[in-house]
């Protein structure tokens, strides 16, 4: 399907959207992707936002970066360093299965990666670990519920661990991925952070509006630039309460920044956050 055909499909389904408005949106997306993604691919993304179906676009023989990924791409190749891994989960239905996820980083940003069924076994077996350099190929992209692009690995996808042609120096270390506490400057962003535990209030229980109970744990994280309050919710709070102690080193990936009632930043840790505790 050509670019013109996609434009006509959008206009046909949504007569109130002019051709000029579509082209303006295209220019904006081209700017975001630094001109590295074809117009027809970006138009498919715009069409998807307006619930207009188009044929998928394949992106072959090119290694992309986290900076230019958008949803609805197929046959994607991308490389990065694993900075977080998450437990395997199962699902039921007509076709039961399992999935796991991890987060990779390159010099442009971070990306969540979903591994389905057999690919999830690579995490469960320990073959994929934090710190490794990986290359994923024949993957596809989707938009998550927060509007972010994520990468999916299915049956036809390939996984290479520590490929010989990729240098570790090309990817940020775990420490380089993290920001300093005094660099937190915007609520609702997600951050990676490393610090030491100053103090902890311990595990506590609260009652939700629907009268169910939940659990939370509060502690203060510090680095050489400042301190920040961290709130951990529910299952993660219970897990952390067993290992958290003063002066322990904590690494957070995808912690969400919130503004508290005192107009100060705090970090929220939920199911989407990776949290690692060590005695170092």
C-alpha positions in Angstrom: 0.0 0.0 0.0 1.4 3.4 -1.0 1.6 6.5 1.1 -1.2 8.1 -1.0 -3.4 5.1 -0.5 -3.0 5.3 3.3 -3.8 9.0 3.3 -7.0 8.3 1.3 -8.0 5.6 3.7 -7.7 8.0 6.6 -9.6 10.8 4.9 -12.3 8.3 3.7 -13.0 7.1 7.3 -12.5 10.5 8.9 -13.7 13.2 6.5 -13.1 15.8 9.2 -9.3 15.1 9.0 -7.8 17.0 6.1 -5.0 15.9 3.9 -3.0 18.9 5.2 -3.4 17.8 8.8 -2.2 14.3 7.9 0.9 15.6 6.1 1.6 17.9 9.1 1.4 14.9 11.4 3.8 13.0 9.0 6.3 15.9 9.2 6.2 15.7 13.0 6.8 12.0 13.0 9.7 12.3 10.5 11.3 14.8 12.7 11.0 12.5 15.7 12.6 9.6 13.8 15.4 11.8 12.3 14.2 10.7 8.8 15.3 7.1 9.3 11.9 5.6 8.9 10.0 5.6 5.5 7.0 7.9 5.1 4.7 4.9 4.4 5.6 3.3 7.8 5.0 6.6 9.6 1.7 7.0 7.8 0.7 3.5 9.0 1.4 4.6 12.6 -0.8 7.7 12.0 -3.5 5.6 10.5 -3.4 3.2 13.5 -4.0 6.1 15.8 -7.3 6.8 14.0 -8.3 3.1 13.9 -7.6 2.8 10.2 -6.2 -0.6 9.3 -3.3 -0.9 6.9 -0.9 -3.7 5.9 2.1 -4.0 8.3 5.5 -2.6 7.2 8.6 -4.8 7.4 11.9 -3.2 8.4 14.6 -5.6 7.2 18.4 -5.6 7.1 18.8 -2.6 9.4 19.6 -2.4 13.1 17.4 0.3 14.7 17.9 2.2 17.9 15.4 2.8 20.7 15.2 6.5 19.6 13.4 5.8 16.4 11.2 2.8 17.2 7.5 3.4 16.7 4.6 0.9 17.0 3.4 -1.4 14.2 6.9 -2.2 12.7 7.7 -5.7 11.7 10.9 -7.7 11.1 12.8 -5.4 13.4 16.4 -5.8 14.5 17.7 -4.0 17.6 20.6 -4.4 20.0 21.2 -3.3 23.6 22.3 -4.1 27.1 19.9 -5.9 29.4 19.4 -3.7 32.4 16.4 -5.4 34.0 14.5 -8.7 33.9 11.1 -9.7 35.2 9.5 -13.0 36.3 7.8 -15.4 33.9 4.0 -15.4 33.9 1.4 -17.8 32.4 -2.0 -17.1 30.9 -5.0 -19.3 30.2 -7.5 -19.4 27.3 -8.1 -21.3 24.1 -4.4 -21.4 23.6 -2.6 -21.2 27.0 0.9 -19.8 27.0 3.5 -17.8 28.9 5.5 -14.6 28.7 8.3 -12.8 30.4 9.8 -9.3 29.9 13.1 -7.5 30.2 14.4 -4.0 29.6 17.3 -3.1 27.3 19.2 0.1 26.9 21.3 1.7 24.2 22.9 5.2 24.1 19.5 6.7 23.1 17.2 5.3 25.8 15.5 2.2 27.2 13.0 -0.3 25.7 10.7 -2.9 27.2 10.9 -6.3 25.5 8.2 -8.9 25.7 9.2 -12.6 25.2 6.4 -15.0 24.3 6.2 -18.8 25.0 9.5 -20.5 23.9 11.4 -17.2 24.0 10.3 -16.7 27.6 12.2 -19.9 28.5 15.4 -18.0 27.9 14.7 -15.8 30.9 13.3 -18.7 33.0 16.4 -20.8 32.4 18.8 -17.9 33.2 20.2 -17.8 29.7 19.3 -14.1 29.5 20.8 -12.1 32.4 21.2 -8.5 33.5 24.3 -6.9 32.0 24.5 -9.0 28.8 24.6 -7.5 25.3 21.9 -8.9 23.1 20.6 -8.6 19.6 17.0 -9.3 18.8 15.9 -9.8 15.2 12.7 -10.6 13.3 10.8 -8.9 16.1 7.8 -6.5 16.0 6.7 -3.5 17.9 3.5 -2.6 19.6 2.2 0.3 21.7 1.7 -0.4 25.4 -1.2 1.0 27.5 0.8 4.0 28.4 1.5 4.9 24.8 5.1 3.7 24.8 6.6 1.5 22.1 7.7 -2.0 23.2 9.3 -4.8 21.3 7.8 -8.3 21.0 9.7 -11.6 20.4 7.6 -14.5 19.0 8.2 -17.9 17.5 10.1 -16.5 14.4 12.3 -14.1 16.4 16.0 -14.6 16.9 18.0 -13.9 20.1 21.8 -13.5 20.1 23.6 -13.2 23.4 26.9 -11.3 23.5 27.4 -11.3 19.7 31.0 -11.2 18.7 30.5 -8.2 16.4 29.0 -6.0 19.1 31.4 -4.2 21.5 30.3 -3.6 25.1 31.7 -0.1 24.8 28.9 0.8 22.4 26.3 0.4 25.2 25.9 2.2 28.5 26.9 0.2 31.6 24.3 -0.4 34.3 25.7 2.5 36.2 25.7 4.8 33.2 22.1 4.1 32.6 21.1 5.6 36.0 20.7 9.3 36.7 21.6 11.2 39.9 18.9 12.2 42.3 19.4 15.9 41.7 18.6 15.3 38.0 15.0 14.3 38.7 13.1 17.3 37.3 9.8 16.2 36.0 6.8 14.3 37.5 5.3 11.3 35.6 8.6 10.4 34.0 10.2 7.1 34.6 13.8 6.9 35.8 16.7 4.6 36.5 18.5 5.3 39.8 21.2 3.8 42.0 21.6 4.8 45.7 21.9 3.6 49.3 19.1 3.2 51.8 19.1 6.0 54.4 16.2 4.7 56.4 13.0 2.7 56.1 9.6 2.9 57.8 8.9 -0.8 57.4 6.0 -2.6 55.9 2.5 -1.2 56.6 -1.1 -2.1 55.5 -3.7 0.2 54.1 -7.4 -0.1 53.1 -8.5 0.8 49.5 -11.8 2.5 48.6 -13.3 -0.9 47.7 -12.4 -2.1 51.3 -9.6 -4.5 50.1 -6.3 -4.2 51.8 -2.9 -3.4 50.3 0.6 -3.1 51.5 3.3 -0.5 51.2 6.9 0.2 52.2 8.5 3.6 52.4 12.3 4.2 52.5 14.7 7.0 51.7 17.3 6.5 49.0 20.5 8.7 48.9 23.4 9.3 46.5 26.1 12.0 46.5 23.7 14.6 45.1 20.7 14.2 47.4 17.9 12.1 48.8 14.5 11.0 47.6 11.6 9.1 49.1 10.6 5.8 47.6 7.2 4.1 48.0 6.9 0.4 47.1 3.5 -1.2 46.7 1.9 -4.5 47.4 3.7 -7.7 46.4 7.0 -5.9 45.8 6.7 -4.3 49.2 6.3 -7.7 50.9 9.3 -9.0 48.9 11.5 -6.0 49.7 10.7 -6.0 53.4 12.6 -9.3 53.8 15.9 -7.9 52.4 15.9 -4.1 52.8 18.3 -2.7 55.4 20.2 0.5 56.1 23.1 1.2 53.7 22.0 -1.5 51.3 22.6 -0.6 47.6 19.4 -0.3 45.6 19.1 -0.1 41.8 15.8 1.0 40.3 14.7 0.7 36.6 11.4 2.3 35.5 10.5 3.9 38.8 7.8 6.5 38.3 8.3 10.1 39.5 5.5 11.6 41.5 5.0 14.9 43.3 3.9 14.5 46.9 1.7 16.8 49.0 4.8 18.7 50.1 5.5 19.5 46.4 8.6 17.3 46.5 9.5 14.5 44.1 9.1 10.9 45.2 9.6 7.5 43.4 6.8 5.0 43.0 7.7 1.3 42.7 5.1 -1.0 41.2 4.8 -4.1 39.1 6.5 -2.4 36.1 9.6 -1.4 38.2 12.7 -3.5 38.4 14.3 -3.3 41.9 17.6 -4.9 42.9 19.1 -4.9 46.4 22.7 -5.8 47.3 24.9 -5.3 50.3 27.6 -3.5 48.3 
